[in-house]
C-alpha cells in the first residue's frame, strides 16, 4: 500500500553541507583577491586621472599664455592647486572656468620638485601668493616635476614632468 511518502530505499542526490561550505570558502577567497585587485586598480585610475587633468590644464594654460600674451602660474598647495595670472606687478587668481581651483581627492598627496629640490607644498594663508610653476607668454615653462601618490598605497605614483625634454611627460613611477 502506498502512503504518499517517498521511499527511503533509494539514495538521495545532492550536495552535502561540507561540499557547500568548501565551495563558499573558495568563492570567498576568489572574490577577496578580485576586490583587492580592483581596489588597487581604482587607486591607480584616480592617480592617473588627476595627473592627466593637471597635464591638460598646464597645456591649456600654455596656449592661453601665448595667445593672450600673459604669464600664467600654477600654485600648488597641500591639497589643492590653482592657476594665477600676472597683472600689474602681482599675481592674481585666474578667473577661468577651465583653469579654476581644484582640490585633490582624499588620500592623495602631491610632491613638487623644482631645481632638484623635492618639497611637499603647504597651504599658505598669505594674501600675496606666488605660483611655483610659471607658463611664460613665450611658451616656455619652469622646469618641474609633480608627483602624485596615494597616502594609503605609496608604491603607486604618477609623475608629470617637463625637466627631461622641455615637453610635458606623464608616466607611472615604478618603485
ZIZI-V836485 format. One record per residue. N is the residue number from 1. RES is the residue in three letters. PHI is phi in degrees with one decimal (* if undefined). Layout:
N_RES_PHI / N_RES_PHI
This chain:
1_UNK_* / 2_UNK_-94.1 / 3_UNK_-105.5 / 4_UNK_93.9 / 5_UNK_-95.8 / 6_UNK_-65.9 / 7_UNK_-73.6 / 8_UNK_-89.6 / 9_UNK_-78.9 / 10_UNK_-91.6 / 11_UNK_-81.9 / 12_UNK_-81.0 / 13_UNK_-105.8 / 14_UNK_158.4 / 15_UNK_-101.5 / 16_UNK_-83.4 / 17_UNK_-61.5 / 18_UNK_-63.0 / 19_UNK_-62.6 / 20_UNK_-66.1 / 21_UNK_-64.4 / 22_UNK_-62.4 / 23_UNK_-62.9 / 24_UNK_-64.2 / 25_UNK_-62.9 / 26_UNK_-62.5 / 27_UNK_-62.5 / 28_UNK_-62.9 / 29_UNK_-64.0 / 30_UNK_-63.2 / 31_UNK_-65.5 / 32_UNK_-61.1 / 33_UNK_-65.4 / 34_UNK_-63.9 / 35_UNK_-68.1 / 36_UNK_-63.2 / 37_UNK_-62.4 / 38_UNK_-62.4 / 39_UNK_-61.0 / 40_UNK_-65.6 / 41_UNK_-62.4 / 42_UNK_-64.7 / 43_UNK_-61.5 / 44_UNK_-64.5 / 45_UNK_-63.0 / 46_UNK_-61.0 / 47_UNK_-62.3 / 48_UNK_-63.1 / 49_UNK_-63.5 / 50_UNK_-67.3 / 51_UNK_-64.1 / 52_UNK_-64.3 / 53_UNK_-63.2 / 54_UNK_-62.3 / 55_UNK_-61.1 / 56_UNK_-64.8 / 57_UNK_-67.3 / 58_UNK_-66.1 / 59_UNK_-63.7 / 60_UNK_-65.3 / 61_UNK_-61.8 / 62_UNK_-61.0 / 63_UNK_-64.3 / 64_UNK_-64.2 / 65_UNK_-61.0 / 66_UNK_-67.5 / 67_UNK_-69.7 / 68_UNK_-95.5 / 69_UNK_66.9 / 70_UNK_-125.4 / 71_UNK_-78.5 / 72_UNK_-121.6 / 73_UNK_-122.7 / 74_UNK_-113.7 / 75_UNK_-100.1 / 76_UNK_-107.8 / 77_UNK_-116.5 / 78_UNK_-52.8 / 79_UNK_-124.6 / 80_UNK_-156.2 / 81_UNK_-143.1 / 82_UNK_-149.3 / 83_UNK_-94.3 / 84_UNK_-125.2 / 85_UNK_-123.6 / 86_UNK_-91.2 / 87_UNK_-138.3 / 88_UNK_49.3 / 89_UNK_69.0 / 90_UNK_-152.7 / 91_UNK_-94.8 / 92_UNK_-125.4 / 93_UNK_-56.6 / 94_UNK_-74.4 / 95_UNK_-94.9 / 96_UNK_-146.3 / 97_UNK_-64.6 / 98_UNK_-83.0 / 99_UNK_-109.2 / 100_UNK_-81.1 / 101_UNK_-59.0 / 102_UNK_-121.7 / 103_UNK_-104.6 / 104_UNK_-68.4 / 105_UNK_-61.5 / 106_UNK_-59.9 / 107_UNK_68.7 / 108_UNK_-117.3 / 109_UNK_-125.5 / 110_UNK_-123.6 / 111_UNK_-125.7 / 112_UNK_-119.2 / 113_UNK_-117.0 / 114_UNK_-128.1 / 115_UNK_51.6 / 116_UNK_79.1 / 117_UNK_-102.7 / 118_UNK_-90.2 / 119_UNK_-136.2 / 120_UNK_-102.1 / 121_UNK_-58.0 / 122_UNK_-111.6 / 123_UNK_-73.2 / 124_UNK_-110.5 / 125_UNK_-93.0 / 126_UNK_-65.0 / 127_UNK_-76.3 / 128_UNK_-96.5 / 129_UNK_-81.4 / 130_UNK_-125.7 / 131_UNK_-68.5 / 132_UNK_-84.9 / 133_UNK_-111.0 / 134_UNK_-112.5 / 135_UNK_-104.6 / 136_UNK_-78.3 / 137_UNK_-64.7 / 138_UNK_-81.2 / 139_UNK_98.1 / 140_UNK_-79.6 / 141_UNK_-136.5 / 142_UNK_-58.2 / 143_UNK_-63.2 / 144_UNK_-155.7 / 145_UNK_-144.9 / 146_UNK_-108.2 / 147_UNK_-116.4 / 148_UNK_-107.5 / 149_UNK_-144.8 / 150_UNK_-86.3 / 151_UNK_-66.7 / 152_UNK_-80.2 / 153_UNK_-134.1 / 154_UNK_-63.5 / 155_UNK_-73.3 / 156_UNK_-96.0 / 157_UNK_-155.0 / 158_UNK_-118.5 / 159_UNK_-121.6 / 160_UNK_-113.5 / 161_UNK_-142.0 / 162_UNK_-132.8 / 163_UNK_-79.7 / 164_UNK_-81.9 / 165_UNK_-116.9 / 166_UNK_88.4 / 167_UNK_-101.3 / 168_UNK_-70.3 / 169_UNK_-125.5 / 170_UNK_-120.6 / 171_UNK_-149.8 / 172_UNK_-84.7 / 173_UNK_-84.1 / 174_UNK_-98.1 / 175_UNK_-66.8
